[in-house]
Amino acid sequence: METGERRESVAVLARAFWHDPLFDVFAKDLLHEQQLLPAFFSAVMNDVLRGGARAWVAEFDGRPRGVAGWLAPGAYPRQRTHDALFQAQAMLAVARVRHKAMALRLLTELDRRHPKDPHWYLAVLGVDPSLQGKGAGASLIAPVLERCDTEGLPAYLETQKEANVPWYNRFAFTVTDEIRLPDAPPVWCMRREPR
């Protein structure tokens, strides 16, 4: 992915996650949320584009309008140097949020509950609001889900939007765990077994 496409992909993710339950809690106000989202998704895209990861981009009129970032089997847990770099970038984003202790507890809990067996991990999926509900998200995750079926591997993701749970159910993801921390929105952990 070239630098320009990468920057636009970060912008798409920031737009897709505008008014997200978690970011609404961690941002100090709307302006802060608008600054926080690109910083966080820049760290996520850096993570996705390093060893063992794959990114799919949906384009409309020649520009990115949707992004799916997958970590391949064996990429999670991350290698020590990769993990340290991702944690440092994520912490820079977290350092800018309110409720820092809650954010750190949530990141720790997500990591603790992450499956240890080989799987494809959907680290991020976001579609520009102008294209949501038009099949872009489904087309972005389909190639890896087909690969999961071919290779006999599960897929895993987390979502902090309850409305996303039935959407992922359509692709045979089921809720395997729910993370509920005091004063934080819930996060649903979902897994899809190969067909």
GUGUKE-928286 format. One record per residue: residue number from 0; residue in three letters; x, y, z of N, C-alpha, C in turn. Coordinates in pm, whole numbers, plus 32768, in hexadecimal, padded with zeros to 4 digits. Layout:
GUGUKE-928286
+-----+-----+------+------+------+------+------+------+------+------+------+
:   i :  aa :  n_u :  n_v :  n_w : ca_u : ca_v : ca_w :  c_u :  c_v :  c_w :
+-----+-----+------+------+------+------+------+------+------+------+------+
: NUM : ALA :    X :    Y :    Z :    X :    Y :    Z :    X :    Y :    Z :
...
+-----+-----+------+------+------+------+------+------+------+------+------+
//
This chain:
GUGUKE-928286
+-----+-----+------+------+------+------+------+------+------+------+------+
:   i :  aa :  n_u :  n_v :  n_w : ca_u : ca_v : ca_w :  c_u :  c_v :  c_w :
+-----+-----+------+------+------+------+------+------+------+------+------+
:   0 : MET : 8055 : 7F8B : 8000 : 8000 : 8000 : 8000 : 805A : 807C : 8000 :
:   1 : GLU : 8042 : 80D4 : 7FA2 : 8091 : 814E : 7F98 : 8069 : 81B1 : 8005 :
:   2 : THR : 80C1 : 8212 : 801F : 80AB : 8273 : 808C : 8026 : 82BD : 807D :
:   3 : GLY : 8007 : 82ED : 8005 : 7F8A : 8336 : 7FF1 : 7F10 : 82E0 : 800D :
:   4 : GLU : 7F12 : 8264 : 7FDC : 7EA2 : 8209 : 7FF3 : 7E97 : 81E7 : 8088 :
:   5 : ARG : 7F0A : 81D9 : 80C8 : 7F0C : 81BB : 8157 : 7ECE : 822E : 81A8 :
:   6 : ARG : 7EF3 : 82A8 : 8187 : 7EBC : 831C : 81CE : 7E25 : 8326 : 81B7 :
:   7 : GLU : 7DFA : 830E : 813C : 7D6A : 8313 : 8121 : 7D21 : 82A2 : 8168 :
:   8 : SER : 7D62 : 822E : 8172 : 7D25 : 81BD : 81B9 : 7D11 : 81DF : 824D :
:   9 : VAL : 7D73 : 8221 : 8289 : 7D66 : 824D : 8314 : 7CF0 : 82AE : 8320 :
:  10 : ALA : 7CE3 : 8308 : 82C0 : 7C74 : 8369 : 82C2 : 7BEE : 8321 : 82B5 :
:  11 : VAL : 7BE7 : 82BC : 825F : 7B6C : 826D : 824F : 7B47 : 822A : 82D3 :
:  12 : LEU : 7BA9 : 81EE : 8315 : 7B8F : 81AC : 8395 : 7B5F : 8211 : 83FE :
:  13 : ALA : 7B9D : 8286 : 83FF : 7B73 : 82ED : 845F : 7AE3 : 8317 : 8445 :
:  14 : ARG : 7ABE : 8325 : 83C6 : 7A33 : 8348 : 83A6 : 79D4 : 82D6 : 83CB :
:  15 : ALA : 79FD : 825A : 83B1 : 79A7 : 81E7 : 83CD : 798D : 81D6 : 8462 :
:  16 : PHE : 79ED : 81FC : 84B5 : 79E0 : 81E8 : 8545 : 79B3 : 8266 : 858E :
:  17 : TRP : 7988 : 82CB : 8544 : 7953 : 8344 : 8583 : 78D6 : 831E : 85D2 :
:  18 : HIS : 78CC : 834A : 864B : 785F : 8328 : 86A8 : 785F : 8294 : 86CA :
:  19 : ASP : 78D5 : 825E : 86E0 : 78E5 : 81D4 : 870D : 78D7 : 81D2 : 87A6 :
:  20 : PRO : 7896 : 816C : 87DF : 7880 : 816C : 8870 : 7900 : 817D : 88C3 :
:  21 : LEU : 796C : 8139 : 889C : 79E7 : 8145 : 88EA : 7A29 : 81CC : 88D9 :
:  22 : PHE : 7A34 : 81FA : 885F : 7A75 : 827A : 8848 : 7A23 : 82EC : 8883 :
:  23 : ASP : 799F : 82DD : 8887 : 794C : 8343 : 88C6 : 796C : 834F : 895B :
:  24 : VAL : 798C : 82DF : 899C : 79AE : 82E0 : 8A2A : 7A3B : 8318 : 8A40 :
:  25 : PHE : 7A98 : 82F3 : 89EA : 7B24 : 8318 : 8A00 : 7B46 : 83A4 : 89D0 :
:  26 : ALA : 7AFA : 83DA : 8973 : 7B16 : 8462 : 8942 : 7AE1 : 84C9 : 89A5 :
:  27 : LYS : 7B2B : 8536 : 89B1 : 7B03 : 85A1 : 8A0D : 7A8D : 85F0 : 89D8 :
:  28 : ASP : 7A86 : 8600 : 8954 : 7A18 : 8645 : 8913 : 7A1E : 8620 : 887E :
:  29 : LEU : 79C3 : 8657 : 882F : 79BD : 8632 : 87A1 : 7A3B : 8658 : 8754 :
:  30 : LEU : 7A74 : 86CB : 8772 : 7AEF : 86F3 : 872F : 7B60 : 8694 : 8753 :
:  31 : HIS : 7B68 : 8670 : 87D1 : 7BCF : 8611 : 87FC : 7BBC : 858A : 87B7 :
:  32 : GLU : 7B40 : 855F : 87AB : 7B24 : 84E0 : 8767 : 7B54 : 84E6 : 86D6 :
:  33 : GLN : 7B3E : 8556 : 8695 : 7B69 : 8565 : 860A : 7C01 : 855F : 85FE :
:  34 : GLN : 7C4A : 8587 : 8664 : 7CDC : 8580 : 8664 : 7D0D : 84F6 : 868E :
:  35 : LEU : 7CC6 : 84B8 : 86EB : 7CEE : 8438 : 8722 : 7CE0 : 83C6 : 86BD :
:  36 : LEU : 7C75 : 83C4 : 8673 : 7C5A : 8355 : 8617 : 7CCB : 8341 : 85B1 :
:  37 : PRO : 7CFB : 83A8 : 856B : 7D69 : 8391 : 850C : 7DE8 : 8360 : 8551 :
:  38 : ALA : 7E07 : 8391 : 85C8 : 7E7F : 8363 : 860F : 7E74 : 82CF : 8630 :
:  39 : PHE : 7E00 : 82A6 : 8662 : 7DED : 8219 : 8685 : 7DF2 : 81C0 : 8608 :
:  40 : PHE : 7DAA : 81E8 : 859E : 7DA5 : 8192 : 8528 : 7E28 : 8193 : 84D9 :
:  41 : SER : 7E77 : 81F9 : 84EA : 7EFD : 81F7 : 84B0 : 7F4F : 8187 : 84F1 :
:  42 : ALA : 7F46 : 8179 : 8576 : 7F8B : 810D : 85BC : 7F55 : 8085 : 858F :
:  43 : VAL : 7ED1 : 807A : 8580 : 7E94 : 7FFC : 8554 : 7EC4 : 7FD8 : 84C7 :
:  44 : MET : 7EC5 : 8039 : 846C : 7EF1 : 801D : 83E2 : 7F86 : 7FF9 : 83DF :
:  45 : ASN : 7FD7 : 803A : 8430 : 8064 : 8014 : 8439 : 8071 : 7F83 : 8465 :
:  46 : ASP : 8020 : 7F5C : 84C5 : 8021 : 7ED2 : 84F7 : 7FF7 : 7E71 : 848A :
:  47 : VAL : 7F8C : 7E93 : 8444 : 7F56 : 7E3A : 83DD : 7FB9 : 7E28 : 8369 :
:  48 : LEU : 8001 : 7E92 : 8348 : 8058 : 7E8D : 82D3 : 80E2 : 7E54 : 82F0 :
:  49 : ARG : 80F8 : 7E24 : 836B : 8177 : 7DE1 : 838A : 8165 : 7D4C : 8379 :
:  50 : GLY : 81D1 : 7D01 : 838C : 81D9 : 7C72 : 8370 : 815D : 7C1F : 838B :
:  51 : GLY : 8136 : 7BD0 : 832B : 80C9 : 7B71 : 833A : 803E : 7BAC : 8334 :
:  52 : ALA : 8032 : 7C2A : 830E : 7FAF : 7C6A : 830B : 7F84 : 7C88 : 827C :
:  53 : ARG : 7F03 : 7C9B : 826A : 7ECB : 7CB9 : 81E7 : 7E67 : 7D2B : 81F4 :
:  54 : ALA : 7E66 : 7D82 : 8192 : 7E03 : 7DEE : 8190 : 7DBA : 7DEA : 810B :
:  55 : TRP : 7D37 : 7DF1 : 8111 : 7CE4 : 7DFC : 8099 : 7CA5 : 7E86 : 809A :
:  56 : VAL : 7CA2 : 7EC3 : 8025 : 7C6C : 7F4B : 8019 : 7C00 : 7F4A : 7FAE :
:  57 : ALA : 7B8D : 7F82 : 7FCF : 7B21 : 7F95 : 7F6D : 7B2D : 8024 : 7F39 :
:  58 : GLU : 7B31 : 8032 : 7EB6 : 7B3E : 80B6 : 7E7B : 7ABC : 80DE : 7E35 :
:  59 : PHE : 7AA4 : 815F : 7E35 : 7A33 : 8199 : 7DED : 7A68 : 8218 : 7DAD :
:  60 : ASP : 7A54 : 8224 : 7D2B : 7A8C : 8295 : 7CDF : 7B23 : 82A1 : 7CF3 :
:  61 : GLY : 7B66 : 822E : 7CFD : 7BF8 : 822B : 7D05 : 7C33 : 824F : 7D8D :
:  62 : ARG : 7BDF : 825A : 7DF4 : 7C10 : 827D : 7E79 : 7BDF : 8217 : 7EE0 :
:  63 : PRO : 7C2E : 81FC : 7F47 : 7C03 : 819E : 7FAF : 7B82 : 81CC : 7FF3 :
:  64 : ARG : 7B26 : 816E : 8004 : 7AAA : 818B : 804A : 7A87 : 811E : 80B0 :
:  65 : GLY : 7ADB : 80B8 : 80B7 : 7AC8 : 804E : 8119 : 7B4C : 8005 : 812F :
:  66 : VAL : 7B61 : 7FD5 : 81A9 : 7BDE : 7F93 : 81CB : 7BC1 : 7F1D : 8227 :
:  67 : ALA : 7BFF : 7EAB : 8207 : 7BFE : 7E38 : 8261 : 7C90 : 7E12 : 827A :
:  68 : GLY : 7CB4 : 7E0D : 82F8 : 7D3C : 7DE6 : 831D : 7D3B : 7D63 : 8368 :
:  69 : TRP : 7D7F : 7D00 : 8330 : 7D82 : 7C79 : 8369 : 7E11 : 7C56 : 8393 :
:  70 : LEU : 7E20 : 7C18 : 8407 : 7E9E : 7BDD : 842F : 7E94 : 7B48 : 8412 :
:  71 : ALA : 7EF6 : 7B16 : 83CB : 7EF7 : 7A89 : 83A1 : 7F19 : 7A2E : 8417 :
:  72 : PRO : 7EFB : 79AD : 8409 : 7F20 : 794F : 8473 : 7FB6 : 795B : 8492 :
:  73 : GLY : 7FD5 : 795D : 8511 : 8060 : 796A : 853C : 808B : 79FA : 8552 :
:  74 : ALA : 803D : 7A5C : 8522 : 8061 : 7AE9 : 8535 : 8034 : 7B1C : 85BD :
:  75 : TYR : 7FDE : 7AD1 : 8600 : 7FB0 : 7AF6 : 8685 : 7FBD : 7A7D : 86E0 :
:  76 : PRO : 7FFD : 7A81 : 874F : 803C : 7AF9 : 8785 : 80AF : 7B29 : 872D :
:  77 : ARG : 80C4 : 7BAB : 8730 : 812A : 7BE7 : 86DC : 81B6 : 7BBF : 870B :
:  78 : GLN : 8217 : 7BC8 : 86AF : 82A2 : 7BB4 : 86D8 : 82C8 : 7C23 : 8738 :
:  79 : ARG : 8326 : 7C09 : 878E : 8348 : 7C66 : 87FA : 8364 : 7CF4 : 87C8 :
:  80 : THR : 83BA : 7D05 : 8762 : 83DA : 7D8C : 8734 : 8361 : 7DCE : 86F3 :
:  81 : HIS : 8314 : 7D80 : 86A9 : 829B : 7DB4 : 866A : 8237 : 7DDC : 86D5 :
:  82 : ASP : 8227 : 7D88 : 873A : 81C8 : 7DA4 : 87A5 : 81F0 : 7E23 : 87F0 :
:  83 : ALA : 8270 : 7E32 : 880B : 829F : 7EA8 : 8853 : 8282 : 7F27 : 8803 :
:  84 : LEU : 8296 : 7F21 : 877F : 827C : 7F95 : 872B : 81E7 : 7FB6 : 8728 :
:  85 : PHE : 8192 : 7F4F : 8715 : 8102 : 7F66 : 8713 : 80D3 : 7F9E : 8799 :
:  86 : GLN : 8102 : 7F61 : 8806 : 80D9 : 7F90 : 888B : 8101 : 8022 : 88A0 :
:  87 : ALA : 8178 : 8046 : 8872 : 81A6 : 80D1 : 8882 : 814B : 8130 : 8834 :
:  88 : GLN : 8129 : 810A : 87B8 : 80D2 : 8160 : 8767 : 8046 : 8167 : 87A2 :
:  89 : ALA : 8012 : 80F6 : 87CE : 7F8D : 80F5 : 880A : 7F8B : 8145 : 888C :
:  90 : MET : 7FF7 : 813B : 88D8 : 7FFD : 8185 : 8956 : 8002 : 821C : 893F :
:  91 : LEU : 8044 : 8245 : 88D3 : 8044 : 82D4 : 88B3 : 7FB5 : 8304 : 889B :
:  92 : ALA : 7F66 : 82B2 : 8855 : 7ED9 : 82D6 : 883F : 7E8D : 82D3 : 88C4 :
:  93 : VAL : 7EA5 : 826A : 8915 : 7E5F : 825D : 8995 : 7E84 : 82D0 : 89F2 :
:  94 : ALA : 7F02 : 82FF : 89EB : 7F2F : 836A : 8A44 : 7EDE : 83E9 : 8A2F :
:  95 : ARG : 7E9F : 83F5 : 89BC : 7E52 : 846D : 899D : 7DC0 : 8464 : 89C8 :
:  96 : VAL : 7D97 : 83F1 : 89FD : 7D09 : 83DD : 8A1C : 7CEB : 83FD : 8AAD :
:  97 : ARG : 7C6C : 8411 : 8AC9 : 7C41 : 8416 : 8B55 : 7C27 : 8385 : 8B7E :
:  98 : HIS : 7C21 : 836B : 8BFC : 7C0D : 82E3 : 8C31 : 7C80 : 8286 : 8C05 :
:  99 : LYS : 7CFC : 82B5 : 8C12 : 7D71 : 8269 : 8BE6 : 7D7A : 81E0 : 8C29 :
: 100 : ALA : 7D62 : 81DA : 8CAA : 7D6C : 815B : 8CF2 : 7D09 : 80F6 : 8CBA :
: 101 : MET : 7C8E : 8124 : 8C9C : 7C2A : 80CB : 8C62 : 7C57 : 809C : 8BD8 :
: 102 : ALA : 7C8F : 80F6 : 8B88 : 7CBE : 80D1 : 8B02 : 7D2B : 8067 : 8B0A :
: 103 : LEU : 7D88 : 8078 : 8B66 : 7DF4 : 8015 : 8B77 : 7DBD : 7F8F : 8BA7 :
: 104 : ARG : 7D5E : 7F94 : 8C05 : 7D20 : 7F16 : 8C34 : 7CDA : 7ECE : 8BC1 :
: 105 : LEU : 7C95 : 7F1B : 8B6E : 7C4E : 7EDE : 8AFE : 7CB0 : 7EA0 : 8A9B :
: 106 : LEU : 7D1A : 7EE7 : 8A78 : 7D7F : 7EAE : 8A1C : 7DBB : 7E2F : 8A56 :
: 107 : THR : 7DD7 : 7E2F : 8AD7 : 7E10 : 7DB9 : 8B19 : 7DAE : 7D45 : 8B16 :
: 108 : GLU : 7D30 : 7D63 : 8B30 : 7CC9 : 7CFA : 8B31 : 7CB2 : 7CC1 : 8AA6 :
: 109 : LEU : 7CB2 : 7D17 : 8A41 : 7CA5 : 7CE7 : 89B6 : 7D16 : 7C89 : 8994 :
: 110 : ASP : 7D8F : 7CAD : 89BA : 7E03 : 7C59 : 899E : 7DFB : 7BD4 : 89EA :
: 111 : ARG : 7DCF : 7BDA : 8A66 : 7DC6 : 7B60 : 8AB7 : 7D61 : 7AFC : 8A7E :
: 112 : ARG : 7CF3 : 7B2F : 8A49 : 7C89 : 7AD5 : 8A18 : 7C9A : 7AAE : 8985 :
: 113 : HIS : 7CFD : 7AE6 : 8943 : 7D13 : 7AC8 : 88B5 : 7D37 : 7A34 : 88A7 :
: 114 : PRO : 7CFD : 79ED : 8844 : 7D1A : 795F : 8834 : 7DAF : 7945 : 881C :
: 115 : LYS : 7DDC : 78D3 : 884A : 7E69 : 78AE : 883B : 7E80 : 784D : 87C7 :
: 116 : ASP : 7E15 : 780F : 8797 : 7E25 : 77B0 : 8728 : 7E32 : 77FD : 86A3 :
: 117 : PRO : 7E68 : 77BE : 863A : 7E77 : 7803 : 85B9 : 7DEF : 7830 : 8584 :
: 118 : HIS : 7DEA : 78AD : 8555 : 7D6C : 78E7 : 8523 : 7D8C : 7964 : 84D3 :
: 119 : TRP : 7D2C : 7990 : 8484 : 7D33 : 7A12 : 8441 : 7CED : 7A75 : 849C :
: 120 : TYR : 7D2E : 7AE5 : 84B5 : 7CF9 : 7B4A : 8511 : 7CD3 : 7BC8 : 84C3 :
: 121 : LEU : 7C52 : 7BE8 : 84C5 : 7C23 : 7C63 : 8486 : 7C3C : 7CD5 : 84E8 :
: 122 : ALA : 7CAE : 7D16 : 84D9 : 7CD8 : 7D7F : 8535 : 7C86 : 7DFD : 8524 :
: 123 : VAL : 7C5A : 7E18 : 84A9 : 7C0A : 7E90 : 8491 : 7BB9 : 7E80 : 8411 :
: 124 : LEU : 7B40 : 7EB1 : 8414 : 7AEA : 7EB9 : 839D : 7A9E : 7F3C : 83A6 :
: 125 : GLY : 7AAC : 7F8E : 8340 : 7A65 : 800D : 833E : 7A42 : 8035 : 82B0 :
: 126 : VAL : 79CA : 8068 : 82A0 : 799B : 8096 : 821D : 796B : 8126 : 822F :
: 127 : ASP : 7990 : 817B : 81D1 : 7965 : 8206 : 81D5 : 78CC : 820A : 81E2 :
: 128 : PRO : 7898 : 8262 : 8237 : 7806 : 8268 : 824A : 77B7 : 8275 : 81C8 :
: 129 : SER : 77F0 : 82B5 : 8161 : 77A8 : 82C6 : 80E3 : 7791 : 8241 : 809A :
: 130 : LEU : 77DD : 81D9 : 80BE : 77CE : 8156 : 807C : 779C : 80EA : 80DA :
: 131 : GLN : 7784 : 810A : 8157 : 7754 : 80A3 : 81B4 : 76CC : 8070 : 8189 :
: 132 : GLY : 76B8 : 7FEE : 819A : 7639 : 7FAF : 8175 : 762E : 7F8D : 80E2 :
: 133 : LYS : 769D : 7F98 : 8097 : 7699 : 7F7F : 8007 : 76F1 : 7F09 : 7FDE :
: 134 : GLY : 771C : 7EB8 : 803F : 7767 : 7E3F : 801F : 77FD : 7E4C : 8021 :
: 135 : ALA : 7833 : 7EC2 : 803C : 78C4 : 7ED4 : 803D : 7906 : 7E83 : 80AD :
: 136 : GLY : 78CB : 7E86 : 8124 : 7904 : 7E3A : 8194 : 7907 : 7DA6 : 8177 :
: 137 : ALA : 789A : 7D71 : 8141 : 7895 : 7CE2 : 811F : 78FF : 7CBE : 80B8 :
: 138 : SER : 7911 : 7D15 : 8054 : 7976 : 7CF7 : 7FED : 7A03 : 7CFF : 8024 :
: 139 : LEU : 7A18 : 7D4F : 808D : 7A9D : 7D5A : 80C8 : 7AC3 : 7CE1 : 811E :
: 140 : ILE : 7A62 : 7CA1 : 815E : 7A85 : 7C2F : 81B3 : 7A79 : 7BA9 : 816A :
: 141 : ALA : 7A31 : 7BA6 : 80F8 : 7A18 : 7B29 : 80B0 : 7A97 : 7ADE : 8089 :
: 142 : PRO : 7AFF : 7B20 : 8052 : 7B76 : 7AD4 : 8027 : 7BB8 : 7A86 : 8098 :
: 143 : VAL : 7BC1 : 7AC1 : 810E : 7C02 : 7A7A : 817C : 7BA7 : 7A0E : 81B5 :
: 144 : LEU : 7B25 : 7A25 : 81B8 : 7ACA : 79BD : 81E8 : 7ACD : 7943 : 818B :
: 145 : GLU : 7AD6 : 795C : 810A : 7AE5 : 78ED : 80AB : 7B68 : 78A2 : 80C5 :
: 146 : ARG : 7BD1 : 78ED : 80DF : 7C52 : 78AF : 80FD : 7C4B : 785E : 817E :
: 147 : CYS : 7C05 : 7893 : 81E3 : 7BF1 : 7848 : 8260 : 7BB0 : 77C1 : 8244 :
: 148 : ASP : 7B4A : 77C2 : 81F0 : 7B05 : 7745 : 81CF : 7B61 : 76E5 : 8186 :
: 149 : THR : 7BAE : 7718 : 8129 : 7C0B : 76C5 : 80DC : 7C78 : 7689 : 8135 :
: 150 : GLU : 7CAC : 76DC : 8190 : 7D1B : 76B1 : 81E6 : 7CEC : 766C : 8266 :
: 151 : GLY : 7C69 : 766E : 8280 : 7C34 : 7632 : 82F9 : 7C5A : 767E : 8377 :
: 152 : LEU : 7C5E : 7704 : 836E : 7C85 : 7757 : 83E0 : 7C12 : 77B0 : 840C :
: 153 : PRO : 7C0B : 77CB : 848F : 7BA4 : 7827 : 84BF : 7BCC : 78B8 : 84A5 :
: 154 : ALA : 7B6A : 7911 : 84B4 : 7B81 : 79A2 : 84B0 : 7B4F : 79DA : 8535 :
: 155 : TYR : 7B8A : 7A4B : 855B : 7B6A : 7A87 : 85DC : 7B67 : 7B1F : 85CE :
: 156 : LEU : 7B13 : 7B60 : 861E : 7B0C : 7BF3 : 861F : 7AD1 : 7C20 : 86A4 :
: 157 : GLU : 7ADE : 7CA2 : 86BE : 7A99 : 7CE2 : 872C : 7A49 : 7D58 : 86F4 :
: 158 : THR : 79D5 : 7D70 : 872E : 7986 : 7DE4 : 8706 : 794D : 7E26 : 8782 :
: 159 : GLN : 794A : 7EAA : 8780 : 7913 : 7EF4 : 87F0 : 788B : 7F31 : 87CF :
: 160 : LYS : 7855 : 7F0A : 875C : 77CF : 7F39 : 8737 : 7770 : 7EC2 : 8737 :
: 161 : GLU : 770C : 7ECA : 878C : 76AD : 7E5B : 8794 : 7668 : 7E44 : 870E :
: 162 : ALA : 7650 : 7EAE : 86C1 : 760F : 7EA0 : 863E : 7664 : 7E50 : 85DC :
: 163 : ASN : 76E7 : 7E47 : 85F4 : 773E : 7DF8 : 859C : 7730 : 7D62 : 85B2 :
: 164 : VAL : 7704 : 7D3B : 8629 : 76FC : 7CAC : 8649 : 76A4 : 7C60 : 85E6 :
: 165 : PRO : 7626 : 7C8B : 85CB : 75D6 : 7C42 : 8568 : 7610 : 7C4B : 84DB :
: 166 : TRP : 7654 : 7CBA : 84BC : 7692 : 7CC5 : 8437 : 76FD : 7C5A : 8427 :
: 167 : TYR : 7752 : 7C48 : 848B : 77B9 : 7BDF : 8484 : 777C : 7B54 : 848D :
: 168 : ASN : 7709 : 7B46 : 84D2 : 76C4 : 7AC5 : 84D6 : 76A3 : 7A93 : 844A :
: 169 : ARG : 7685 : 7AF1 : 83EE : 7666 : 7ACB : 8363 : 76D9 : 7A80 : 8321 :
: 170 : PHE : 7751 : 7A92 : 8352 : 77C8 : 7A51 : 8319 : 77F7 : 79DE : 8371 :
: 171 : ALA : 779F : 79B0 : 83CB : 77B5 : 793B : 8422 : 7812 : 7958 : 8498 :
: 172 : PHE : 7828 : 79D8 : 84B9 : 786E : 79F8 : 8535 : 780A : 79EB : 85A8 :
: 173 : THR : 7838 : 79B6 : 8618 : 77E4 : 79AD : 868F : 782F : 79EC : 8705 :
: 174 : VAL : 77E3 : 7A22 : 8762 : 781F : 7A5E : 87D9 : 7856 : 79EF : 8831 :
: 175 : THR : 78D5 : 79FA : 8853 : 7915 : 7998 : 88AB : 7931 : 79D1 : 8935 :
: 176 : ASP : 7933 : 7A55 : 893F : 7952 : 7A95 : 89BE : 7920 : 7B26 : 89B9 :
: 177 : GLU : 790A : 7B5E : 8A2D : 78E1 : 7BEA : 8A37 : 7933 : 7C29 : 8AA6 :
: 178 : ILE : 7978 : 7C95 : 8A83 : 79CB : 7CDA : 8AE5 : 797C : 7D51 : 8B1A :
: 179 : ARG : 7967 : 7D51 : 8B9C : 791F : 7DBF : 8BDD : 7974 : 7DF2 : 8C50 :
: 180 : LEU : 79AA : 7E68 : 8C3E : 79F5 : 7EA9 : 8CA8 : 799E : 7F18 : 8CE3 :
: 181 : PRO : 79AF : 7F37 : 8D64 : 7960 : 7FA3 : 8DA0 : 7970 : 8025 : 8D52 :
: 182 : ASP : 7901 : 8066 : 8D36 : 78FC : 80E8 : 8CF3 : 792C : 80E7 : 8C62 :
: 183 : ALA : 793E : 8070 : 8C28 : 7969 : 8067 : 8B9C : 78FD : 8020 : 8B4C :
: 184 : PRO : 78EE : 8045 : 8ACD : 7890 : 7FFB : 8A79 : 78BF : 7F6A : 8A68 :
: 185 : PRO : 7864 : 7F0D : 8A54 : 788D : 7E82 : 8A40 : 78D5 : 7E6E : 89BB :
: 186 : VAL : 7925 : 7E06 : 89B6 : 7968 : 7DDB : 893A : 7945 : 7D48 : 8927 :
: 187 : TRP : 7918 : 7D27 : 88AF : 78F4 : 7C9D : 888E : 7965 : 7C5C : 8841 :
: 188 : CYS : 7990 : 7BE7 : 8871 : 79F5 : 7B97 : 882C : 79A9 : 7B31 : 87D7 :
: 189 : MET : 79CE : 7B26 : 8758 : 7984 : 7AD0 : 86FC : 79E4 : 7A74 : 86B0 :
: 190 : ARG : 79B6 : 79FC : 8697 : 7A07 : 7997 : 8653 : 79B4 : 7955 : 85E7 :
: 191 : ARG : 79F5 : 7934 : 857B : 79B5 : 78ED : 850C : 7A05 : 786E : 84F1 :
: 192 : GLU : 79C3 : 77FE : 84FA : 7A03 : 7780 : 84D9 : 79FF : 776C : 8442 :
: 193 : PRO : 7A63 : 7727 : 840C : 7A62 : 7711 : 8379 : 79ED : 76BB : 834F :
: 194 : ARG : 79BC : 76D4 : 82D7 : 794C : 7684 : 82A3 : 7981 : 7610 : 8252 :
+-----+-----+------+------+------+------+------+------+------+------+------+
//
